[in-house]
């Protein structure tokens, strides 16, 4: 089952956000697992939003490239 997880306020646009996550993955995260390990079904940009609050579009605005492009270089 999927649920909506509220993320912290973005330091770029100052808006809060939400990410739709799997309930089992959220439970794993809330029990103390790292974001990258707990949320295996999420893309790197959405994991970053959970960690820092930075929306994928705001990341691109700041750095000029998608977060996944950085990891694939």
Backbone as CSV, one residue per row, in Angstrom:
resi,resn,N_x,N_y,N_z,CA_x,CA_y,CA_z,C_x,C_y,C_z
1,UNK,0.840,-1.169,0.000,0.000,0.000,0.000,0.890,1.239,0.000
2,UNK,0.443,2.271,-0.671,1.210,3.513,-0.766,0.647,4.541,0.206
3,UNK,1.514,5.422,0.676,1.112,6.495,1.575,1.898,7.749,1.222
4,UNK,1.413,8.890,1.657,2.073,10.160,1.366,2.942,10.541,2.561
5,UNK,4.195,10.875,2.273,5.161,11.256,3.291,5.510,12.725,3.078
6,UNK,5.305,13.555,4.088,5.617,14.985,3.994,7.111,15.197,4.218
7,UNK,7.721,15.992,3.358,9.148,16.277,3.489,9.337,17.669,4.085
8,UNK,10.562,17.916,4.530,10.865,19.218,5.136,10.787,20.335,4.098
9,UNK,10.867,21.551,4.563,10.783,22.718,3.681,12.028,22.795,2.798
10,UNK,11.801,23.036,1.527,12.888,23.132,0.549,13.680,24.416,0.797
11,UNK,15.005,24.340,0.876,15.805,25.537,1.102,15.908,26.446,-0.126
12,UNK,15.386,25.980,-1.260,15.440,26.787,-2.484,14.151,27.581,-2.660
13,UNK,13.004,26.893,-2.654,11.721,27.556,-2.897,10.920,27.795,-1.617
14,UNK,11.401,27.253,-0.497,10.787,27.421,0.824,9.394,26.809,0.951
15,UNK,9.081,25.826,0.096,7.806,25.126,0.184,8.044,23.711,0.706
16,UNK,7.073,23.207,1.457,7.166,21.810,1.861,6.724,20.951,0.688
17,UNK,7.027,19.691,0.744,6.662,18.794,-0.341,6.164,17.477,0.208
18,UNK,5.739,16.632,-0.714,5.320,15.286,-0.343,5.890,14.301,-1.350
19,UNK,6.090,13.087,-0.880,6.548,11.992,-1.729,5.649,10.796,-1.422
20,UNK,5.138,10.154,-2.449,4.339,8.955,-2.257,5.286,7.778,-2.100
21,UNK,5.170,7.080,-0.969,6.091,5.988,-0.650,5.313,4.724,-0.287
22,UNK,5.985,3.614,-0.385,5.436,2.334,0.038,5.416,2.297,1.565
23,UNK,4.309,1.847,2.154,4.189,1.819,3.613,5.258,0.960,4.281
24,UNK,5.587,-0.170,3.679,6.619,-1.038,4.266,7.981,-0.359,4.253
25,UNK,8.278,0.354,3.171,9.544,1.083,3.097,9.572,2.215,4.117
26,UNK,8.444,2.907,4.276,8.368,3.977,5.276,8.579,3.415,6.672
27,UNK,7.972,2.293,6.975,8.138,1.657,8.281,9.613,1.314,8.517
28,UNK,10.272,0.783,7.500,11.698,0.466,7.604,12.516,1.724,7.892
29,UNK,12.203,2.815,7.198,12.899,4.081,7.406,12.666,4.615,8.825
30,UNK,11.430,4.573,9.272,11.105,5.092,10.600,11.723,4.258,11.717
31,UNK,12.104,3.033,11.411,12.786,2.181,12.398,14.287,2.439,12.420
32,UNK,14.762,3.379,11.576,16.160,3.790,11.657,17.034,3.454,10.465
33,UNK,16.473,2.869,9.430,17.274,2.508,8.250,17.587,3.768,7.434
34,UNK,18.709,3.764,6.737,19.080,4.873,5.869,18.078,5.011,4.723
35,UNK,17.919,6.238,4.231,16.960,6.511,3.152,17.247,5.650,1.927
36,UNK,18.499,5.576,1.508,18.850,4.812,0.300,18.552,3.327,0.449
37,UNK,18.641,2.813,1.640,18.357,1.401,1.882,16.868,1.153,2.045
38,UNK,16.185,2.044,2.753,14.762,1.856,3.046,13.878,2.070,1.823
39,UNK,14.160,3.111,1.038,13.294,3.476,-0.082,13.893,3.013,-1.411
40,UNK,14.007,1.725,-1.588,14.614,1.174,-2.804,13.792,1.450,-4.056
41,UNK,12.490,1.657,-3.904,11.635,1.865,-5.070,11.643,3.316,-5.550
42,UNK,12.230,4.234,-4.790,12.247,5.643,-5.173,13.463,5.980,-6.018
43,UNK,13.316,6.992,-6.842,14.441,7.488,-7.631,15.372,8.290,-6.726
44,UNK,16.571,8.519,-7.185,17.555,9.293,-6.419,17.028,10.695,-6.100
45,UNK,16.411,11.416,-7.050,15.900,12.750,-6.713,14.838,12.742,-5.602
46,UNK,13.982,11.741,-5.576,12.964,11.684,-4.524,13.579,11.309,-3.182
47,UNK,14.608,10.482,-3.195,15.313,10.185,-1.943,15.975,11.450,-1.409
48,UNK,16.557,12.233,-2.299,17.184,13.492,-1.896,16.150,14.433,-1.293
49,UNK,14.949,14.445,-1.836,13.894,15.292,-1.286,13.557,14.872,0.146
50,UNK,13.556,13.581,0.413,13.299,13.110,1.774,14.430,13.540,2.707
51,UNK,15.665,13.459,2.240,16.824,13.793,3.071,16.916,15.291,3.336
52,UNK,16.895,16.092,2.276,17.186,17.517,2.410,15.994,18.439,2.199
53,UNK,14.923,17.922,1.605,13.765,18.753,1.300,13.830,19.381,-0.078
54,UNK,14.964,19.286,-0.758,15.129,19.905,-2.073,14.326,19.125,-3.114
55,UNK,13.381,19.818,-3.752,12.577,19.197,-4.801,13.446,18.914,-6.024
56,UNK,13.120,17.895,-6.819,13.903,17.606,-8.023,14.038,18.823,-8.954
57,UNK,12.970,19.595,-9.127,13.038,20.783,-10.000,13.949,21.852,-9.401
58,UNK,13.928,22.000,-8.093,14.794,22.987,-7.437,16.261,22.567,-7.536
59,UNK,16.521,21.258,-7.444,17.887,20.760,-7.604,18.417,21.138,-8.989
60,UNK,17.583,20.927,-9.992,17.999,21.246,-11.358,18.221,22.749,-11.512
61,UNK,17.381,23.549,-10.862,17.545,25.000,-10.913,18.869,25.423,-10.276
62,UNK,19.253,24.782,-9.171,20.495,25.134,-8.477,21.736,24.700,-9.246
63,UNK,21.719,23.477,-9.774,22.937,22.899,-10.335,22.915,22.717,-11.842
64,UNK,21.781,22.953,-12.483,21.720,22.883,-13.930,21.651,21.483,-14.494
65,UNK,21.544,20.487,-13.643,21.397,19.119,-14.132,20.597,18.301,-13.129
66,UNK,20.029,17.249,-13.639,19.234,16.349,-12.808,20.142,15.605,-11.840
67,UNK,19.640,15.312,-10.660,20.418,14.618,-9.630,20.934,13.263,-10.137
68,UNK,20.136,12.545,-10.916,20.559,11.232,-11.407,21.697,11.363,-12.417
69,UNK,21.743,12.471,-13.155,22.836,12.678,-14.110,24.181,12.753,-13.378
70,UNK,24.195,13.325,-12.205,25.437,13.456,-11.432,25.953,12.075,-11.057
71,UNK,25.058,11.182,-10.640,25.467,9.839,-10.239,25.846,8.967,-11.407
72,UNK,25.379,9.297,-12.603,25.682,8.478,-13.777,26.928,8.938,-14.511
73,UNK,27.514,10.069,-14.121,28.730,10.561,-14.788,29.956,9.812,-14.333
